[in-house]
């Protein structure tokens, strides 16, 4: 079936028509869109099955094996067939070497095959025409070894099982291919096992313990001691303009000071064995405030007990931001070149955005300032008082810069609390903890959305983009109420939530604030 095989569906149709007695080569060829030669060959095949295997005719998956195709009877092949038996008879070795046979064949042939062609023709002729009676790979196993081999045969040691099984099969007359298929090893390894057993017996398979060179151990120990002393000294002591050791520098200095000299990879191996590795420094977000824990617990306590008529604001200033061409990440085709940002530009102006994020409703209140000072904070507080005058109390959370803690500001809030509501209370962050300020994550989203990749014509155009960003953001959280930190709208890259483990100020997002 290899020479004229159809799809299974078409072959099944032909077989069913043959069984039903409705097989017509020309009509079936037209119906199935195949040649009449193909349908005729299938008919001859079904007739053969009916004659030789009548009980398998209705087995649609059964087809007899096709007889091997004989080699074309060319003059060159006929000459080879006449010469090959004599060449095989002359060989007295246990193995037939194909190249040696070919060289002798060339001497007797007037028009010889090239080796690449000869090899395939020769091997196929051997399989079809010559019957081999291979000699046993192992004549016998010593009776005294049988007990040990049987023990290995039942052991959990895979190597010993392979050896014992290979020896037993070789003694029984199995071929190399059969042994390899059983024990899952290679020709070379199997040959080594048989040769070793013939020479030394089972002693050839004993694994001798590895004895380490004591002189080498002392040399390595001394080498590590020298490296230990070098590593704990600065490279500047040895005239190198470096602050830390590299493997190349260690190799150069070691070979300059000590002998015998060793190479770079020996240094690497020794340093690794000594337990040394390169480690990158880690930026630690810390606060020197001695009341850090007290302030954090106060903020968390306020948030946990925040009533519906109370509001908690995270306050900060974004900027100053210069209005000029800004860089950033943008989606481009792989064939497009990146945008060019001039290193030196003349700014069209600058702006400072002072804003407050109310955590329970996720609403941002903002305005634009020319400076960062106490009076701008008072202006923001007035805006918050007018917007949230129906509230009982509002909390202000900000970092520890000077204008957030000025006497003027404190006096202004004390006077306000005596006269009207809402009552204003402070919930300041610990010193040097801008990364805990929740509004920093909102500023990061703002920078990503409207500052990066921007080229505003004026300050007013930039302000319009910022106003639209905050208006859209506030409307989103009015339509889908969420507390800050549950889900971030738009492109804010850091979760806006208060936690002492949170780093709200994303450096990459804030690159535009320059």
C-alpha positions as CSV (number, residue, x, y, z in Angstrom):
1,X,0.0,0.0,0.0
2,X,3.0,2.3,0.3
3,X,3.0,3.1,-3.5
4,X,-0.6,4.0,-4.0
5,X,-2.1,4.8,-0.7
6,X,-5.3,6.9,-0.6
7,X,-6.9,8.6,2.3
8,X,-8.6,6.3,4.8
9,X,-12.1,7.5,3.9
10,X,-11.7,6.9,0.1
11,X,-10.0,3.5,0.7
12,X,-12.9,2.4,3.0
13,X,-15.4,3.4,0.2
14,X,-13.6,1.3,-2.3
15,X,-13.4,-1.7,0.1
16,X,-17.2,-1.4,0.9
17,X,-18.1,-1.3,-2.8
18,X,-15.9,-4.4,-3.4
19,X,-17.6,-6.3,-0.5
20,X,-21.0,-5.3,-1.9
21,X,-20.1,-6.5,-5.4
22,X,-20.5,-3.0,-6.9
23,X,-16.9,-2.3,-7.7
24,X,-16.4,-0.5,-11.1
25,X,-13.0,1.0,-11.5
26,X,-14.0,3.7,-14.0
27,X,-17.1,4.9,-12.1
28,X,-15.3,4.9,-8.7
29,X,-12.4,6.8,-10.2
30,X,-14.8,9.5,-11.5
31,X,-16.7,9.6,-8.2
32,X,-13.7,9.9,-5.9
33,X,-11.6,12.0,-8.3
34,X,-8.7,9.5,-8.5
35,X,-7.1,7.8,-11.4
36,X,-8.5,4.5,-12.8
37,X,-5.0,2.9,-12.3
38,X,-5.4,3.6,-8.5
39,X,-8.9,2.0,-8.3
40,X,-7.7,-1.0,-10.4
41,X,-4.7,-1.5,-8.1
42,X,-7.0,-1.4,-5.0
43,X,-9.3,-4.0,-6.7
44,X,-6.3,-6.3,-7.3
45,X,-5.3,-5.8,-3.6
46,X,-8.8,-6.7,-2.3
47,X,-8.9,-9.8,-4.6
48,X,-5.6,-10.9,-3.0
49,X,-7.0,-10.4,0.5
50,X,-10.2,-12.4,-0.4
51,X,-8.0,-15.2,-1.8
52,X,-5.4,-15.4,1.0
53,X,-7.1,-13.9,4.0
54,X,-10.9,-14.3,3.5
55,X,-11.7,-13.8,7.2
56,X,-9.9,-10.4,7.1
57,X,-11.7,-8.9,4.1
58,X,-14.2,-7.0,6.3
59,X,-11.4,-5.7,8.6
60,X,-11.1,-2.3,7.1
61,X,-7.8,-1.6,8.9
62,X,-6.0,-4.7,7.5
63,X,-3.8,-4.6,4.5
64,X,-1.1,-7.2,3.7
65,X,2.5,-6.0,3.8
66,X,3.8,-5.0,0.3
67,X,6.5,-7.3,-1.0
68,X,10.0,-5.7,-1.0
69,X,10.8,-4.0,-4.3
70,X,13.7,-5.7,-6.0
71,X,16.7,-3.6,-7.1
72,X,16.8,-2.5,-10.7
73,X,18.8,-5.0,-12.7
74,X,21.3,-2.6,-14.1
75,X,24.6,-3.8,-15.5
76,X,26.5,-2.2,-12.6
77,X,24.2,-3.9,-10.1
78,X,24.5,-7.3,-11.8
79,X,28.3,-7.0,-11.8
80,X,28.2,-6.1,-8.0
81,X,26.0,-9.2,-7.3
82,X,28.5,-11.4,-9.1
83,X,31.5,-10.0,-7.2
84,X,30.1,-9.5,-3.7
85,X,29.8,-13.2,-2.6
86,X,33.5,-13.8,-3.4
87,X,34.5,-10.8,-1.4
88,X,32.4,-11.9,1.7
89,X,33.9,-15.4,1.5
90,X,37.5,-14.0,1.6
91,X,36.9,-12.1,4.8
92,X,38.2,-14.0,7.9
93,X,37.4,-11.3,10.5
94,X,34.6,-11.4,13.0
95,X,33.2,-8.1,11.7
96,X,32.8,-7.0,8.1
97,X,34.3,-3.6,7.4
98,X,32.3,-1.9,4.6
99,X,35.1,0.4,3.5
100,X,37.6,-2.6,3.1
101,X,35.0,-4.5,1.1
102,X,34.5,-1.5,-1.1
103,X,38.2,-1.1,-1.8
104,X,38.5,-4.7,-2.9
105,X,35.3,-4.3,-5.0
106,X,36.8,-1.4,-6.8
107,X,39.8,-3.5,-7.8
108,X,37.6,-6.2,-9.4
109,X,34.9,-3.9,-11.0
110,X,35.3,-2.0,-14.3
111,X,32.5,0.5,-13.4
112,X,32.4,0.6,-9.6
113,X,29.9,2.4,-7.3
114,X,31.1,5.4,-5.3
115,X,31.4,4.6,-1.5
116,X,28.2,6.6,-0.6
117,X,26.1,4.6,-3.1
118,X,27.9,1.3,-2.4
119,X,27.2,1.4,1.3
120,X,23.4,1.4,0.9
121,X,23.4,-1.2,-1.9
122,X,25.8,-3.5,0.0
123,X,23.9,-3.4,3.3
124,X,20.6,-4.1,1.6
125,X,22.1,-7.0,-0.4
126,X,23.6,-8.4,2.8
127,X,20.2,-8.3,4.6
128,X,18.3,-9.9,1.6
129,X,20.9,-12.5,0.5
130,X,23.2,-13.5,3.4
131,X,22.2,-15.4,6.5
132,X,24.6,-14.7,9.4
133,X,25.3,-17.1,12.3
134,X,27.0,-14.7,14.7
135,X,29.2,-16.1,17.4
136,X,28.3,-15.7,21.0
137,X,29.6,-12.4,22.5
138,X,30.6,-14.3,25.7
139,X,31.6,-17.9,25.7
140,X,30.9,-18.6,29.3
141,X,30.5,-17.1,32.8
142,X,32.6,-18.5,35.6
143,X,30.5,-20.6,38.0
144,X,32.0,-18.7,40.9
145,X,30.7,-15.4,39.5
146,X,27.1,-16.6,39.0
147,X,26.1,-16.0,42.6
148,X,27.4,-12.4,42.4
149,X,25.8,-11.7,39.0
150,X,22.4,-13.0,40.3
151,X,22.8,-10.7,43.3
152,X,23.5,-7.7,41.0
153,X,20.5,-8.7,38.9
154,X,18.2,-8.2,41.9
155,X,19.9,-5.2,43.3
156,X,18.6,-1.5,43.2
157,X,22.0,-0.4,41.7
158,X,21.1,0.4,38.1
159,X,24.7,0.1,36.9
160,X,25.2,-3.3,38.4
161,X,21.8,-4.5,37.0
162,X,22.9,-3.4,33.5
163,X,26.2,-5.2,33.8
164,X,24.7,-8.5,35.1
165,X,21.9,-8.5,32.5
166,X,24.3,-7.7,29.7
167,X,26.6,-10.6,30.7
168,X,23.8,-13.1,31.1
169,X,22.3,-12.2,27.7
170,X,25.7,-12.3,26.0
171,X,26.3,-15.8,27.3
172,X,22.9,-16.9,26.0
173,X,23.9,-15.8,22.4
174,X,21.9,-12.5,22.2
175,X,23.1,-10.0,19.6
176,X,24.5,-6.6,20.5
177,X,21.4,-4.9,19.3
178,X,19.1,-7.0,21.5
179,X,21.3,-6.4,24.6
180,X,21.4,-2.7,24.0
181,X,17.7,-2.5,23.6
182,X,17.2,-4.4,26.9
183,X,19.8,-2.7,29.2
184,X,19.6,0.7,27.5
185,X,23.3,1.4,27.0
186,X,25.6,2.1,24.0
187,X,27.7,-0.1,21.7
188,X,31.0,1.3,23.1
189,X,30.0,0.8,26.7
190,X,28.7,-2.7,26.1
191,X,32.0,-3.6,24.3
192,X,34.0,-2.3,27.3
193,X,32.0,-4.4,29.7
194,X,32.5,-7.6,27.7
195,X,36.2,-6.9,27.2
196,X,36.8,-6.1,30.8
197,X,35.1,-9.2,32.0
198,X,37.1,-11.4,29.7
199,X,40.3,-10.0,31.0
200,X,39.7,-9.4,34.8
201,X,36.4,-11.0,35.6
202,X,34.1,-9.3,38.0
203,X,37.0,-7.4,39.6
204,X,36.9,-5.1,36.5
205,X,33.6,-3.6,37.7
206,X,34.8,-2.7,41.2
207,X,34.8,1.1,41.8
208,X,38.1,2.0,43.4
209,X,37.8,4.8,45.9
210,X,39.1,8.2,44.8
211,X,42.2,9.1,46.8
212,X,42.8,12.9,46.9
213,X,46.2,14.3,46.5
214,X,47.3,15.6,49.9
215,X,49.8,17.9,48.3
216,X,47.1,19.4,46.1
217,X,44.8,19.9,49.1
218,X,47.5,21.9,50.9
219,X,48.2,24.0,47.8
220,X,44.5,24.9,47.4
221,X,44.1,25.6,51.1
222,X,47.2,28.0,51.0
223,X,45.8,29.6,47.8
224,X,42.5,30.3,49.5
225,X,44.2,31.8,52.5
226,X,46.1,34.2,50.3
227,X,42.9,35.2,48.4
228,X,41.1,35.7,51.7
229,X,43.8,38.3,52.8
230,X,43.5,40.0,49.4
231,X,39.7,40.3,49.4
232,X,39.7,41.9,52.8
233,X,42.0,44.7,51.6
234,X,41.1,47.6,49.3
235,X,42.5,47.4,45.7
236,X,44.0,50.9,46.2
237,X,46.6,49.3,48.5
238,X,48.0,47.5,45.4
239,X,48.0,50.6,43.2
240,X,44.6,49.9,41.5
241,X,42.2,52.7,40.9
242,X,39.2,50.7,42.0
243,X,36.8,50.7,45.0
244,X,36.0,46.9,44.9
245,X,37.7,43.8,43.6
246,X,37.0,42.2,40.2
247,X,38.1,38.7,39.3
248,X,40.5,40.1,36.7
249,X,42.1,42.5,39.3
250,X,42.3,39.6,41.8
251,X,44.1,37.5,39.3
252,X,46.6,40.2,38.3
253,X,47.5,41.1,41.9
254,X,47.7,37.5,43.1
255,X,50.1,36.5,40.3
256,X,52.1,39.7,41.0
257,X,52.5,38.8,44.7
258,X,52.6,35.0,44.8
259,X,53.8,32.0,42.9
260,X,53.1,29.6,41.3
261,X,50.8,31.7,39.1
262,X,47.2,30.6,38.6
263,X,44.7,31.6,35.9
264,X,41.4,33.5,36.0
265,X,39.2,30.4,36.2
266,X,41.1,29.0,39.2
267,X,40.6,32.3,41.0
268,X,36.9,32.2,40.2
269,X,36.6,28.6,41.5
270,X,38.4,29.3,44.7
271,X,36.4,32.5,45.4
272,X,33.2,30.6,44.8
273,X,34.2,27.7,47.1
274,X,35.1,30.3,49.8
275,X,31.4,31.4,49.7
276,X,32.0,34.9,48.1
277,X,29.5,36.3,45.5
278,X,28.8,39.6,44.0
279,X,25.8,41.2,45.6
280,X,24.1,44.5,44.6
281,X,23.5,47.2,47.2
282,X,19.9,47.6,48.2
283,X,18.2,51.0,48.6
284,X,16.7,51.1,52.1
285,X,13.6,53.4,52.6
286,X,14.1,54.5,56.2
287,X,13.1,57.4,58.4
288,X,15.2,59.0,61.1
289,X,12.1,60.1,62.9
290,X,12.2,58.7,66.5
291,X,8.4,58.8,66.6
292,X,8.0,56.9,63.4
293,X,6.0,54.0,64.9
294,X,3.8,56.3,66.9
295,X,2.8,58.4,63.9
296,X,2.2,55.4,61.7
297,X,-0.1,53.8,64.3
298,X,-2.0,57.1,64.7
299,X,-2.7,57.3,60.9
300,X,-3.8,53.7,60.8
301,X,-6.0,54.2,63.8
302,X,-7.7,57.2,62.2
303,X,-8.3,55.3,58.9
304,X,-9.7,52.3,60.7
305,X,-12.2,54.4,62.7
306,X,-13.1,57.0,60.0
307,X,-16.8,57.9,60.1
308,X,-19.0,58.8,57.1
309,X,-19.0,62.5,58.2
310,X,-15.1,62.6,58.4
311,X,-12.7,62.9,55.5
312,X,-9.0,62.1,55.4
313,X,-6.7,63.9,52.9
314,X,-3.3,63.1,51.6
315,X,-1.7,66.3,50.5
316,X,1.4,67.2,48.5
317,X,2.7,69.4,45.6
318,X,3.6,68.1,42.2
319,X,6.4,70.0,40.5
320,X,7.7,72.5,39.6
321,X,7.3,71.0,36.1
322,X,9.0,72.8,33.2
323,X,7.0,73.1,30.0
324,X,9.2,71.6,27.3
325,X,9.6,68.5,25.1
326,X,9.4,65.5,27.4
327,X,10.6,62.0,26.7
328,X,9.1,58.7,27.8
329,X,8.0,55.3,26.6
330,X,5.8,55.2,23.5
331,X,4.4,52.4,21.2
332,X,6.2,52.4,17.9
333,X,6.7,50.0,15.0
334,X,10.0,48.1,15.0
335,X,11.1,49.9,11.9
336,X,10.5,53.4,13.4
337,X,13.2,55.3,15.1
338,X,12.6,56.6,18.7
339,X,11.6,60.3,19.2
340,X,14.4,62.7,19.8
341,X,14.4,64.9,22.9
342,X,17.0,67.8,22.8
343,X,19.3,67.7,25.8
344,X,19.3,71.5,26.1
345,X,15.9,73.3,25.8
346,X,14.4,76.6,26.7
347,X,11.4,76.0,28.9
348,X,8.1,77.7,28.0
349,X,7.3,78.1,31.6
350,X,6.7,76.0,34.7
351,X,3.9,75.1,37.0
352,X,3.3,73.6,40.5
353,X,0.1,71.6,41.1
354,X,-0.9,71.5,44.8
355,X,-3.4,68.7,45.4
356,X,-5.3,66.8,48.1
357,X,-6.6,63.2,47.7
358,X,-9.5,62.2,49.8
359,X,-9.0,58.5,50.6
360,X,-12.6,57.4,51.3
361,X,-14.1,58.8,48.1
362,X,-10.9,58.9,45.9
363,X,-11.5,62.5,44.9
364,X,-8.7,64.9,44.0
365,X,-8.9,68.6,44.8
366,X,-6.2,70.7,43.1
367,X,-5.0,74.2,42.1
368,X,-1.9,75.7,40.6
369,X,0.7,77.6,42.6
370,X,3.7,79.7,41.9
371,X,5.6,78.8,45.0
372,X,5.6,76.1,47.7
373,X,4.9,77.9,51.1
374,X,2.6,78.2,54.0
375,X,0.2,80.6,52.3
376,X,-0.4,78.1,49.4
377,X,-1.3,75.5,52.1
378,X,-3.7,77.9,53.7
379,X,-5.3,78.5,50.2
380,X,-5.7,74.7,49.8
381,X,-7.3,74.4,53.3
382,X,-9.8,77.1,52.5
383,X,-10.8,75.3,49.3
384,X,-11.3,72.0,51.2
385,X,-13.3,73.8,54.0
386,X,-15.7,75.3,51.4
387,X,-16.0,72.0,49.5
388,X,-16.5,69.8,52.6
389,X,-18.3,72.3,54.9
390,X,-21.0,69.7,55.7
391,X,-18.4,67.4,57.3
392,X,-17.8,67.1,61.0
393,X,-14.0,66.7,60.8
394,X,-11.2,66.5,58.2
395,X,-7.7,65.1,58.7
396,X,-4.7,66.5,56.8
397,X,-1.8,64.1,56.1
398,X,1.4,65.4,54.6
399,X,5.1,65.1,54.8
400,X,7.4,66.9,57.2
401,X,8.5,69.9,55.1
402,X,8.9,73.2,56.9
403,X,5.8,75.0,55.4
404,X,3.6,72.1,56.4
405,X,4.5,72.7,60.1
406,X,4.9,76.4,60.3
407,X,3.6,78.5,63.2
408,X,1.4,80.6,60.9
409,X,-0.3,77.5,59.6
410,X,-0.9,76.1,63.1
411,X,-2.2,79.4,64.3
412,X,-4.6,79.7,61.3
413,X,-6.0,76.2,62.0
414,X,-6.4,76.9,65.7
415,X,-8.4,80.0,64.9
416,X,-10.6,78.2,62.4
417,X,-11.4,75.4,64.9
418,X,-12.6,77.9,67.4
419,X,-15.0,79.6,65.0
420,X,-16.5,77.1,62.7
421,X,-16.6,73.6,61.3
422,X,-15.4,71.2,59.9
423,X,-12.8,70.7,62.6
424,X,-9.3,70.3,61.2
425,X,-6.8,67.9,62.6
426,X,-3.2,67.0,61.6
427,X,-2.0,63.4,60.9
428,X,1.6,64.2,59.7
429,X,3.8,61.5,58.2
430,X,7.1,60.7,59.8
431,X,10.2,62.6,58.6
432,X,11.7,61.6,55.3
433,X,8.8,59.3,54.3
434,X,7.5,60.9,51.1
435,X,7.2,57.3,49.8
436,X,4.3,56.7,52.2
437,X,2.3,59.7,50.9
438,X,-0.6,58.1,49.0
439,X,-1.1,61.0,46.6
440,X,2.4,60.3,45.2
441,X,0.9,57.4,43.3
442,X,-1.8,59.6,41.8
443,X,1.0,62.1,40.7
444,X,2.8,59.1,39.1
445,X,-0.3,58.3,37.1
446,X,-0.7,61.9,36.1
447,X,2.9,62.1,34.9
448,X,2.6,58.9,32.9
449,X,-0.7,60.1,31.3
450,X,-0.1,63.8,30.4
451,X,3.5,64.7,31.1
452,X,5.6,62.0,29.5
453,X,6.0,62.3,25.7
454,X,4.4,65.8,25.8
455,X,5.3,69.0,23.9
456,X,2.8,71.6,25.1
457,X,2.9,75.0,23.4
458,X,2.2,76.8,26.7
459,X,1.6,76.5,30.4
460,X,-2.1,76.9,30.0
461,X,-2.3,74.0,27.5
462,X,-0.5,71.8,30.1
463,X,-2.9,73.0,32.8
464,X,-5.9,72.1,30.6
465,X,-4.5,68.5,30.2
466,X,-4.0,68.2,34.0
467,X,-7.5,69.5,34.7
468,X,-9.1,67.1,32.3
469,X,-7.1,64.2,33.8
470,X,-8.3,64.9,37.3
471,X,-11.9,65.6,36.2
472,X,-12.1,62.3,34.3
473,X,-10.5,60.5,37.3
474,X,-12.9,62.0,39.8
475,X,-15.9,61.3,37.6
476,X,-14.8,57.7,37.3
477,X,-14.7,57.2,41.0
478,X,-18.1,58.9,41.5
479,X,-19.6,56.5,39.0
480,X,-17.7,53.5,40.5
481,X,-17.1,54.3,44.2
482,X,-13.9,52.8,45.4
483,X,-11.6,53.7,48.3
484,X,-8.1,54.7,47.3
485,X,-6.1,51.5,47.0
486,X,-8.8,49.0,46.1
487,X,-8.5,49.6,42.4
488,X,-6.5,52.2,40.4
489,X,-8.2,54.1,37.6
490,X,-6.3,54.9,34.4
491,X,-2.5,54.7,34.4
492,X,-1.5,55.0,38.0
493,X,1.5,52.7,38.3
494,X,1.4,52.2,42.1
495,X,-1.5,51.2,44.3
496,X,-2.9,54.3,46.1
497,X,-3.2,52.9,49.6
498,X,-1.7,53.8,53.0
499,X,0.7,51.2,54.4
500,X,4.1,51.5,56.0
501,X,5.3,48.8,53.6
502,X,4.1,50.8,50.5
503,X,6.3,52.8,48.3
504,X,4.0,55.2,46.6
505,X,6.6,57.4,44.9
506,X,7.5,55.6,41.6
507,X,10.8,57.0,40.3
508,X,10.2,56.1,36.7
509,X,6.7,57.6,36.7
510,X,7.9,60.8,38.3
511,X,10.8,61.5,35.8
512,X,8.6,64.1,34.1
513,X,8.5,66.3,37.2
514,X,11.6,68.3,36.3
